[in-house]
Amino acid sequence: MAAATQGGVMAGRFEIFRDDQERFRFRLTGEDGSTLITSEPYEDKETTVDGINGLRDCASMALVADLT
């Protein structure tokens, strides 16, 4: 699988798929193809895409909290 680039930086990839119960989910994969996160189940593709967009918005503004 070829890695996508955005502005010369390797980008992850969101994949929409159906689980064993035929519900929609998405996963975010890293540049090496490893799964970084898997979503909760969604009833339709439209709300799945909304979930992806919500994650993008939240992550772009998220702070890092070091709880060690």
N, CA, C and O atoms as CSV, one atom per row, in Angstrom:
chain,resi,resn,atom,element,x,y,z
A,1,MET,N,N,0.847,-1.170,0.000
A,1,MET,CA,C,0.000,0.000,0.000
A,1,MET,C,C,0.890,1.229,0.000
A,1,MET,O,O,1.791,1.355,0.829
A,2,ALA,N,N,0.637,2.117,-0.915
A,2,ALA,CA,C,1.421,3.349,-0.988
A,2,ALA,C,C,0.907,4.343,0.037
A,2,ALA,O,O,-0.301,4.505,0.208
A,3,ALA,N,N,1.822,4.999,0.710
A,3,ALA,CA,C,1.445,6.001,1.714
A,3,ALA,C,C,1.124,7.314,1.027
A,3,ALA,O,O,1.810,7.726,0.092
A,4,ALA,N,N,0.082,7.962,1.497
A,4,ALA,CA,C,-0.288,9.274,0.964
A,4,ALA,C,C,0.550,10.339,1.644
A,4,ALA,O,O,0.946,10.190,2.799
A,5,THR,N,N,0.814,11.403,0.924
A,5,THR,CA,C,1.538,12.514,1.533
A,5,THR,C,C,0.684,13.761,1.474
A,5,THR,O,O,-0.132,13.934,0.569
A,6,GLN,N,N,0.881,14.612,2.437
A,6,GLN,CA,C,0.195,15.901,2.473
A,6,GLN,C,C,1.244,16.931,2.833
A,6,GLN,O,O,1.740,16.950,3.959
A,7,GLY,N,N,1.582,17.776,1.898
A,7,GLY,CA,C,2.600,18.783,2.142
A,7,GLY,C,C,3.959,18.172,2.431
A,7,GLY,O,O,4.751,18.750,3.176
A,8,GLY,N,N,4.242,17.002,1.849
A,8,GLY,CA,C,5.521,16.344,2.062
A,8,GLY,C,C,5.598,15.534,3.341
A,8,GLY,O,O,6.637,14.942,3.630
A,9,VAL,N,N,4.509,15.495,4.122
A,9,VAL,CA,C,4.473,14.739,5.374
A,9,VAL,C,C,3.594,13.518,5.156
A,9,VAL,O,O,2.528,13.612,4.547
A,10,MET,N,N,4.047,12.362,5.661
A,10,MET,CA,C,3.244,11.158,5.530
A,10,MET,C,C,1.924,11.337,6.265
A,10,MET,O,O,1.891,11.852,7.383
A,11,ALA,N,N,0.849,10.914,5.637
A,11,ALA,CA,C,-0.479,11.064,6.221
A,11,ALA,C,C,-1.043,9.704,6.594
A,11,ALA,O,O,-0.767,8.701,5.935
A,12,GLY,N,N,-1.835,9.680,7.656
A,12,GLY,CA,C,-2.591,8.483,7.991
A,12,GLY,C,C,-3.754,8.351,7.015
A,12,GLY,O,O,-3.909,9.147,6.089
A,13,ARG,N,N,-4.557,7.332,7.248
A,13,ARG,CA,C,-5.676,7.086,6.342
A,13,ARG,C,C,-6.875,6.617,7.155
A,13,ARG,O,O,-6.742,5.746,8.015
A,14,PHE,N,N,-8.038,7.186,6.887
A,14,PHE,CA,C,-9.282,6.715,7.482
A,14,PHE,C,C,-9.891,5.679,6.549
A,14,PHE,O,O,-10.006,5.914,5.346
A,15,GLU,N,N,-10.278,4.540,7.097
A,15,GLU,CA,C,-10.919,3.482,6.328
A,15,GLU,C,C,-12.298,3.220,6.924
A,15,GLU,O,O,-12.415,2.968,8.123
A,16,ILE,N,N,-13.333,3.277,6.108
A,16,ILE,CA,C,-14.690,2.955,6.537
A,16,ILE,C,C,-14.942,1.499,6.168
A,16,ILE,O,O,-14.660,1.075,5.048
A,17,PHE,N,N,-15.479,0.737,7.125
A,17,PHE,CA,C,-15.749,-0.679,6.883
A,17,PHE,C,C,-16.973,-1.111,7.673
A,17,PHE,O,O,-17.477,-0.362,8.509
A,18,ARG,N,N,-17.448,-2.320,7.406
A,18,ARG,CA,C,-18.567,-2.901,8.156
A,18,ARG,C,C,-18.024,-3.985,9.085
A,18,ARG,O,O,-17.170,-4.784,8.702
A,19,ASP,N,N,-18.542,-3.992,10.320
A,19,ASP,CA,C,-18.106,-5.001,11.278
A,19,ASP,C,C,-18.911,-6.293,11.102
A,19,ASP,O,O,-19.703,-6.412,10.167
A,20,ASP,N,N,-18.709,-7.249,11.996
A,20,ASP,CA,C,-19.382,-8.550,11.897
A,20,ASP,C,C,-20.901,-8.446,11.996
A,20,ASP,O,O,-21.618,-9.332,11.532
A,21,GLN,N,N,-21.386,-7.377,12.594
A,21,GLN,CA,C,-22.834,-7.175,12.730
A,21,GLN,C,C,-23.372,-6.216,11.667
A,21,GLN,O,O,-24.486,-5.705,11.781
A,22,GLU,N,N,-22.555,-5.980,10.623
A,22,GLU,CA,C,-22.922,-5.132,9.486
A,22,GLU,C,C,-23.127,-3.660,9.842
A,22,GLU,O,O,-23.771,-2.925,9.094
A,23,ARG,N,N,-22.583,-3.230,10.974
A,23,ARG,CA,C,-22.621,-1.812,11.324
A,23,ARG,C,C,-21.378,-1.148,10.750
A,23,ARG,O,O,-20.349,-1.793,10.550
A,24,PHE,N,N,-21.485,0.140,10.492
A,24,PHE,CA,C,-20.356,0.892,9.949
A,24,PHE,C,C,-19.391,1.266,11.067
A,24,PHE,O,O,-19.810,1.574,12.183
A,25,ARG,N,N,-18.124,1.237,10.765
A,25,ARG,CA,C,-17.062,1.693,11.656
A,25,ARG,C,C,-15.990,2.346,10.789
A,25,ARG,O,O,-15.985,2.205,9.566
A,26,PHE,N,N,-15.080,3.066,11.453
A,26,PHE,CA,C,-13.895,3.541,10.743
A,26,PHE,C,C,-12.676,3.233,11.584
A,26,PHE,O,O,-12.756,3.077,12.802
A,27,ARG,N,N,-11.562,3.150,10.914
A,27,ARG,CA,C,-10.280,3.005,11.606
A,27,ARG,C,C,-9.312,4.002,10.999
A,27,ARG,O,O,-9.402,4.345,9.820
A,28,LEU,N,N,-8.397,4.456,11.816
A,28,LEU,CA,C,-7.318,5.324,11.361
A,28,LEU,C,C,-6.069,4.473,11.328
A,28,LEU,O,O,-5.691,3.865,12.329
A,29,THR,N,N,-5.427,4.432,10.169
A,29,THR,CA,C,-4.202,3.658,10.038
A,29,THR,C,C,-3.015,4.594,9.881
A,29,THR,O,O,-3.139,5.697,9.347
A,30,GLY,N,N,-1.875,4.141,10.349
A,30,GLY,CA,C,-0.639,4.899,10.218
A,30,GLY,C,C,-0.014,4.676,8.856
A,30,GLY,O,O,-0.513,3.894,8.046
A,31,GLU,N,N,1.075,5.369,8.617
A,31,GLU,CA,C,1.739,5.258,7.311
A,31,GLU,C,C,2.221,3.852,7.022
A,31,GLU,O,O,2.380,3.482,5.859
A,32,ASP,N,N,2.462,3.047,8.073
A,32,ASP,CA,C,2.907,1.667,7.875
A,32,ASP,C,C,1.744,0.687,7.780
A,32,ASP,O,O,1.960,-0.521,7.677
A,33,GLY,N,N,0.505,1.196,7.812
A,33,GLY,CA,C,-0.672,0.340,7.699
A,33,GLY,C,C,-1.204,-0.180,9.022
A,33,GLY,O,O,-2.234,-0.854,9.051
A,34,SER,N,N,-0.518,0.121,10.117
A,34,SER,CA,C,-0.983,-0.353,11.421
A,34,SER,C,C,-2.223,0.432,11.849
A,34,SER,O,O,-2.353,1.617,11.542
A,35,THR,N,N,-3.129,-0.237,12.559
A,35,THR,CA,C,-4.343,0.412,13.044
A,35,THR,C,C,-4.023,1.219,14.289
A,35,THR,O,O,-3.505,0.682,15.268
A,36,LEU,N,N,-4.332,2.510,14.252
A,36,LEU,CA,C,-4.093,3.395,15.386
A,36,LEU,C,C,-5.332,3.502,16.267
A,36,LEU,O,O,-5.223,3.478,17.493
A,37,ILE,N,N,-6.504,3.620,15.658
A,37,ILE,CA,C,-7.767,3.637,16.400
A,37,ILE,C,C,-8.847,2.953,15.571
A,37,ILE,O,O,-8.775,2.905,14.343
A,38,THR,N,N,-9.847,2.427,16.270
A,38,THR,CA,C,-11.050,1.896,15.640
A,38,THR,C,C,-12.238,2.550,16.322
A,38,THR,O,O,-12.267,2.665,17.547
A,39,SER,N,N,-13.201,2.973,15.551
A,39,SER,CA,C,-14.341,3.722,16.080
A,39,SER,C,C,-15.375,2.823,16.735
A,39,SER,O,O,-15.316,1.596,16.658
A,40,GLU,N,N,-16.318,3.481,17.378
A,40,GLU,CA,C,-17.532,2.826,17.838
A,40,GLU,C,C,-18.377,2.505,16.610
A,40,GLU,O,O,-18.095,3.017,15.526
A,41,PRO,N,N,-19.406,1.671,16.752
A,41,PRO,CA,C,-20.253,1.368,15.592
A,41,PRO,C,C,-21.227,2.500,15.280
A,41,PRO,O,O,-21.703,3.202,16.173
A,42,TYR,N,N,-21.509,2.657,13.993
A,42,TYR,CA,C,-22.476,3.634,13.498
A,42,TYR,C,C,-23.515,2.897,12.662
A,42,TYR,O,O,-23.230,1.848,12.085
A,43,GLU,N,N,-24.720,3.452,12.603
A,43,GLU,CA,C,-25.814,2.806,11.869
A,43,GLU,C,C,-25.774,3.068,10.366
A,43,GLU,O,O,-26.305,2.279,9.584
A,44,ASP,N,N,-25.148,4.172,9.958
A,44,ASP,CA,C,-25.098,4.467,8.526
A,44,ASP,C,C,-23.783,5.171,8.179
A,44,ASP,O,O,-23.050,5.630,9.055
A,45,LYS,N,N,-23.515,5.239,6.890
A,45,LYS,CA,C,-22.251,5.805,6.423
A,45,LYS,C,C,-22.158,7.301,6.707
A,45,LYS,O,O,-21.079,7.808,7.014
A,46,GLU,N,N,-23.282,8.013,6.605
A,46,GLU,CA,C,-23.269,9.459,6.830
A,46,GLU,C,C,-22.798,9.800,8.248
A,46,GLU,O,O,-21.976,10.700,8.423
A,47,THR,N,N,-23.306,9.098,9.250
A,47,THR,CA,C,-22.868,9.386,10.622
A,47,THR,C,C,-21.442,8.900,10.863
A,47,THR,O,O,-20.740,9.431,11.723
A,48,THR,N,N,-21.014,7.894,10.107
A,48,THR,CA,C,-19.622,7.445,10.194
A,48,THR,C,C,-18.687,8.551,9.710
A,48,THR,O,O,-17.674,8.839,10.348
A,49,VAL,N,N,-19.027,9.163,8.590
A,49,VAL,CA,C,-18.231,10.280,8.064
A,49,VAL,C,C,-18.268,11.452,9.041
A,49,VAL,O,O,-17.258,12.129,9.235
A,50,ASP,N,N,-19.429,11.697,9.659
A,50,ASP,CA,C,-19.514,12.743,10.687
A,50,ASP,C,C,-18.557,12.445,11.841
A,50,ASP,O,O,-17.921,13.355,12.372
A,51,GLY,N,N,-18.454,11.171,12.227
A,51,GLY,CA,C,-17.527,10.772,13.288
A,51,GLY,C,C,-16.079,11.036,12.909
A,51,GLY,O,O,-15.292,11.495,13.737
A,52,ILE,N,N,-15.727,10.750,11.671
A,52,ILE,CA,C,-14.372,11.028,11.183
A,52,ILE,C,C,-14.092,12.526,11.243
A,52,ILE,O,O,-13.040,12.948,11.722
A,53,ASN,N,N,-15.029,13.318,10.757
A,53,ASN,CA,C,-14.839,14.772,10.765
A,53,ASN,C,C,-14.762,15.317,12.183
A,53,ASN,O,O,-13.986,16.234,12.451
A,54,GLY,N,N,-15.554,14.765,13.095
A,54,GLY,CA,C,-15.485,15.181,14.493
A,54,GLY,C,C,-14.136,14.865,15.110
A,54,GLY,O,O,-13.585,15.674,15.856
A,55,LEU,N,N,-13.601,13.690,14.801
A,55,LEU,CA,C,-12.275,13.323,15.306
A,55,LEU,C,C,-11.208,14.247,14.744
A,55,LEU,O,O,-10.319,14.685,15.475
A,56,ARG,N,N,-11.284,14.547,13.463
A,56,ARG,CA,C,-10.322,15.474,12.850
A,56,ARG,C,C,-10.345,16.832,13.541
A,56,ARG,O,O,-9.295,17.393,13.855
A,57,ASP,N,N,-11.544,17.357,13.776
A,57,ASP,CA,C,-11.678,18.664,14.432
A,57,ASP,C,C,-11.116,18.631,15.847
A,57,ASP,O,O,-10.359,19.517,16.244
A,58,CYS,N,N,-11.487,17.614,16.599
A,58,CYS,CA,C,-11.056,17.510,17.996
A,58,CYS,C,C,-9.545,17.313,18.099
A,58,CYS,O,O,-8.883,17.971,18.901
A,59,ALA,N,N,-9.002,16.407,17.287
A,59,ALA,CA,C,-7.573,16.100,17.372
A,59,ALA,C,C,-6.712,17.283,16.958
A,59,ALA,O,O,-5.613,17.467,17.483
A,60,SER,N,N,-7.201,18.081,16.027
A,60,SER,CA,C,-6.390,19.206,15.562
A,60,SER,C,C,-6.216,20.274,16.635
A,60,SER,O,O,-5.287,21.078,16.566
A,61,MET,N,N,-7.104,20.287,17.624
A,61,MET,CA,C,-7.028,21.287,18.692
A,61,MET,C,C,-6.712,20.673,20.056
A,61,MET,O,O,-6.642,21.390,21.054
A,62,ALA,N,N,-6.522,19.369,20.107
A,62,ALA,CA,C,-6.339,18.683,21.387
A,62,ALA,C,C,-4.996,19.031,22.028
A,62,ALA,O,O,-3.983,19.193,21.348
A,63,LEU,N,N,-5.020,19.139,23.330
A,63,LEU,CA,C,-3.804,19.344,24.109
A,63,LEU,C,C,-3.282,17.991,24.564
A,63,LEU,O,O,-4.047,17.032,24.669
A,64,VAL,N,N,-2.009,17.908,24.828
A,64,VAL,CA,C,-1.415,16.691,25.365
A,64,VAL,C,C,-1.344,16.839,26.875
A,64,VAL,O,O,-0.772,17.804,27.382
A,65,ALA,N,N,-1.924,15.885,27.596
A,65,ALA,CA,C,-1.889,15.897,29.061
A,65,ALA,C,C,-0.987,14.762,29.519
A,65,ALA,O,O,-1.342,13.593,29.366
A,66,ASP,N,N,0.157,15.082,30.068
A,66,ASP,CA,C,1.093,14.077,30.572
A,66,ASP,C,C,0.672,13.711,31.991
A,66,ASP,O,O,0.866,14.498,32.918
A,67,LEU,N,N,0.098,12.526,32.166
A,67,LEU,CA,C,-0.419,12.090,33.459
A,67,LEU,C,C,0.539,11.155,34.189
A,67,LEU,O,O,0.139,10.455,35.118
A,68,THR,N,N,1.805,11.141,33.770
A,68,THR,CA,C,2.772,10.264,34.430
A,68,THR,C,C,3.279,10.866,35.714
A,68,THR,O,O,4.102,10.258,36.399
